[in-house]
């Protein structure tokens, strides 16, 4: 079987998997929301409304199902030239790392002290009372998960490893910083990943490096990473905007970590550096003031932030 035929078959299989994951997501989300509500997984949003939280666990479910299917397909198509772009070791490391991030995020949603917010809040809690918060535990586990993923990729220098670890940490907490208004974390995640992809394609086109066969190989390489997370994010966006649920730290941390992994795998180092600078600025703003104040002071950002939000009923 030729490379092109295998690629076409893989695209068809990928579309079938997308349909299955979409059906699973739409079917599971109401059950997850009911489960969280019945078991007291409720948190007040910024308006004081009690909303089911931790519903971002849906993304974890989709990632696990997709991992089982993709590893089965990798074994089935092993040896075919069309699969040379897909490396199982980074993928398995990615899934394991993402599961660790999901677990500590869910623990933070379930038992974490929501009065303590942001890096500054957790730091002051430790500095003043020597209390280790669930947020600090989450930071440590996220760091270990980042090291697990980064160690599965071949590097030429230590500074590259350090830059990728920094990027993963900033992305994971950065999306979490946005999760203080309805749909903001999901919108930020979708906007950052879409913008990164578009910019990379434009750069490749301008430099004459935009080739169909290379794009196809990159799609085969990244599709297993991207599909379940993107499908979960799109299914969660509407209910989040309508104040029917919160994705919680479970969802926000997974989105940030996943996006960081995709950036490492798919974007040029120059664009990675730009993203690191952007995320550092975001963290500095959150430490010194408030991301919400910055957004509310910018008319365009405020319009995008309010886009699709239910004005009568909002969630965090």
N, C-alpha and C positions, 0 to 999 in steps of 0.2 A: 504493500500500500504506500503510495507516494506521500510526500510531506504535505502537499496541498490538500490531498484527500483527508489525511488525518486531521489537519487544521480545521477543515470544514466540519468534520465529524465532531471535533471537540467544541466548536462553536455551537453546533446543534445541541450537544449534551449540556453545554453551559446554559443555554436558554431554557432547557427542560429543568435544570437544577434551579434556575431563577424562579420559574413558575412554581415549583414545589416549595421553595423557601418562602415565597410570597404568600402562598396558601397557608403554610404553617404559621407564618407570622400573624396573619389576619385572624386565623382560628385560635391561636394561643393567647393573643393579647387580652381579650376579655376575661379569660380564665386567670391570667396572671394578675390582672387588676382586682378581680374578686378575691383571689388568694391573699393578696397584700392587705386588702380591706378587712377581711375576716380575721386575719392574724395580727391586726393592730399596727400594720406598717403604714402609719399615717403621719404626715408632717404638715405643719401650718406653712402656707406660702407667705409671700411678703404682704399679702392682704389679710392674713390670719385665717384663711380657709383651710380646713383639714382635707388633704389630698393623699391618695394612695401613692407611696413613693417606692423607689427601687424597681420600677417597671422596666428599666433599662436592662434587666436580667433577660429580657426577650432577645437581645443581641447575643448574649452568651449562649442561649439555646440554639440560635441559628448558626453560630460559629461552630458549635460542637457537631451538629448534624452535617454541616458542610464539610467539616474536617473528616468525618467518617466516609462520606461519599468520595471526596477528592483523593484520599489515600487509597481507596479501593480502585478508583480510576487510574491512579498513578501506577499501581501494580498491574492493572489490566493492559495499559498501553506502554509499559516499560520497554525501552529499546527503540521506540519509534522516534524518528528524527523530529517530528512535529512537537514532541514534548521536551525537547532539550532545554527550553527556556524555563521549565518548571523544576525547581530543586526542592526535594522533600524536606531536607534537614532544616533550612530556615523556616519553612512552612510549619513543620511540627513544633519548632521552638517558638514561633509566633503564636500558635494556638495555645501552647502551654503557658506562655507568658501572659497572654490575654486572659486566660482562665484565672491565673493568680490575681491579676488586677481586678477582675470581676468579683472574686471572692472577698477581697479586702474592701472593695467598694460597697458590696452588699452588707458586710459587717458594719461598716460606718453608717450606712443607712438604717440598719436595724438597732444598733446600740450606741451609736456615736452621739456626742453632745453637740446638738445643733446650735447652741448658743456660742460655740467657739467656731469662728469662721476665718478662712484665709490663712496664708502663711504667717502673717503677723499675729493672729489670734493664737495659733498653736505654739508659736515661739514664746509669746508672753505667758501662756499657761505653764510651759516648762520652766521658763526663767523665774517666774514669781512663786509657783507652787510646786515645782518639780514633779508635775503630773504628766505622764505619757498618755497622750490622747490617741484615739483610734486613727485620727488623721496622721499622726506621726508614724504609727505602725504601717499605715497605708503607704506613706512615703518610702519607708524602708523596703517594703515588699515590692513596690513599684520599681525601685532601684535595682533590686535583685532580678526582677522580671526583665528589665531593660538589658541587664548584663547577660541574661540567658539568651535573649534574641540577638544581641550584637555579637556575642561570641560564636554564633552559628554562621556568621558572614566573614569572608576572607578580607583582611585589611593589610595595608602596606605600612601603616604608621600608628603609633600610640595616640597622636593628636586626633586622628580620624575617629578612633574608638571613643575618646573623650568627648568629641563634638557630637557624636551620635547619641551617647548617653545623656548629654546635656539636652539635646533636642527632644529626646523621648520624655525626659522629666518635665521640661517646659511645656510640651504639647499636652501631656496628661493633665497637669494642673491648670494649664491655660484654658482648656475647654471647660474644666470644672469651675473656673472663675466666672465664666459666662453664664453658668447655670443658676442665675438668680432672678430671671424673668421668664415668662412663658415662651418656650420654643427657642430661646436665645442660643443655648448650647448647640442644639441641633442645626439651627441656621448657620451658626459660626462654623461648625464642622463641615457642613455641605459647601459653604462658600469658600473656605480655605482649601479644601481638597479639589474643588472644581477649578478655582483660580490657579492653583499650582499646576494642575494638568494642562490647562490652556496655555499658561506661560511657557511651560516646557515644550509643548508642541510648536508654539510660535518661534521659540529660540531655535529649535531643530530645523524648522522650515527656513528661517532666515540664514542659518549656517549651512544649508544644503544637506542636512543629515536626516531629513524626514523621508524614510523609505517604508513602503507598505509592508514588506516582509519583516522588518525590524519592529514595526508597530504591532504586527500580529504576534510576534514572539513576546513582546512586552505585555500585550494583553493576556496571553496565555499564562505568563509568569505572575501577573498581579491579580487576575480575575478571582482565584481562590481566596485571596486575602480580602478583596474589596466587596465581593457580592453579598455575603451574609450581613456585613456591617451596614452597607448602604441600604439594603432592603429593610433591615431593622430600623434604621434611622428614618427612612421615608414613611414607614408604617406608624412610627411613634410620633412623628411631627404633628399630624392633625390633632390627635387626642391631647397632646401636650399644649398646643395652642388653645384648645377648647377647655382647658382646665379640668380634664378628666383624669389626669395622672401626672406624676413626676417621674422623670427618668432617674433621678437621684444620682448620687456619686457612682453607683453601679454603672449607669449608662454613660455619664459624662466622662468618667475616667477611661472607660473602654474606648469611647470615641476618640479621645485625645491620644491614647496610646496607639490605637490602630492607625490613625492618621500619621503619627510619627514614624511608624514602621513603613508605611507606604512611601513616605517622603524619602526615607533612607534607601529604599529599594528602587524607586523610580525617578527621582529628581537629581539633577546635576548638583555637585557640591556647592556651586555658587548660589543656587536657589536655596539650598539647605541653609547656607550661611545667612541669607536674607531673612529666612523664616526664623532662625534663632534670634536675630536682632529684634525682629518684630515681637516675638514672644517675650523677650527680655523687657522691652518697653511696656508691654501689657502687664507684666508682673510688677514692674516698678510703679506703674500707675495704680494698680490694685493695692500695693503696699502703702503708698503715700495718700491716696484718696479713695476713689471708687470708680470702677469701670462704668457703672450705671450713669454717674455724673458726666463722664466723658461722652458717652453715647447720647445722653439727653441734650448735651450742648452742641451736638452736630446734627443739623437738620436732615441730612441724607441718611446718616446712621440711625437716627431716631425713626425715620420713615420705614427703614428696613426692619428695625427691631419690632415695630408695631404691626408690620405686614402680616395679615392672617390671624392676628390675635383677637380673641373674643373680648370685646370691651366690657361686657357685663360680668364676665366670669373668667378670672385668670388664675394661673398656677405658677409655681416657681420651678 
